[in-house]
Amino acid sequence: MAVETSLNHAKRLENKSKLKDAAEIYSGILASFPKNTKARAALDALANRTDSAGDSPRFTRHF
């Protein structure tokens, strides 16, 4: 799957509140492309979103 397609898919999952699935996609992109700023920013924003919600698990970053 192309990076842009993966980013779009992850964003759709976020919009459906499937945060863990979206985080896994962002992390997968970063595993292959560690300097991808879009995936990094999205994962950071997602982590901040879940931290402030207090009801979702925190995500482990592998980069």
C-alpha positions as CSV (number, residue, x, y, z in Angstrom):
1,M,0.0,0.0,0.0
2,A,1.3,3.5,-0.9
3,V,2.2,5.8,2.0
4,E,-0.4,8.4,1.1
5,T,-3.0,5.7,0.9
6,S,-2.0,4.3,4.3
7,L,-2.1,7.8,5.8
8,N,-5.6,8.3,4.4
9,H,-6.7,4.9,5.7
10,A,-5.4,5.7,9.2
11,K,-7.2,9.0,9.2
12,R,-10.5,7.3,8.3
13,L,-9.9,4.9,11.2
14,E,-9.3,7.8,13.5
15,N,-12.6,9.4,12.4
16,K,-14.3,6.1,13.3
17,S,-12.6,6.1,16.8
18,K,-10.5,3.1,15.9
19,L,-7.5,4.8,17.4
20,K,-5.4,1.6,18.1
21,D,-5.7,0.5,14.4
22,A,-4.8,4.0,13.2
23,A,-1.8,4.1,15.5
24,E,-0.6,0.7,14.2
25,I,-0.7,2.0,10.6
26,Y,1.2,5.2,11.5
27,S,3.8,3.1,13.4
28,G,4.1,0.8,10.4
29,I,4.8,3.7,8.1
30,L,7.4,5.0,10.5
31,A,9.0,1.6,10.7
32,S,9.6,1.8,6.9
33,F,10.0,5.5,6.6
34,P,11.3,6.9,9.9
35,K,11.5,10.5,8.6
36,N,7.9,10.6,7.4
37,T,6.8,13.8,9.0
38,K,3.1,13.3,8.3
39,A,3.0,9.9,10.0
40,R,5.1,11.2,12.9
41,A,2.8,14.2,13.4
42,A,-0.3,12.1,13.1
43,L,0.9,9.6,15.7
44,D,2.0,12.3,18.1
45,A,-1.4,14.0,17.7
46,L,-3.1,10.7,18.3
47,A,-1.0,10.0,21.4
48,N,-1.9,13.4,22.7
49,R,-5.6,12.8,22.0
50,T,-5.6,9.5,23.9
51,D,-3.6,10.9,26.8
52,S,-6.1,13.7,27.3
53,A,-9.1,11.4,26.9
54,G,-7.8,9.1,29.7
55,D,-9.8,6.2,28.5
56,S,-7.6,4.8,25.7
57,P,-4.4,2.9,26.0
58,R,-1.1,4.8,25.4
59,F,0.8,3.8,22.3
60,T,4.3,2.7,22.3
61,R,6.4,4.4,19.7
62,H,9.1,2.3,18.0
63,F,11.1,5.0,16.4
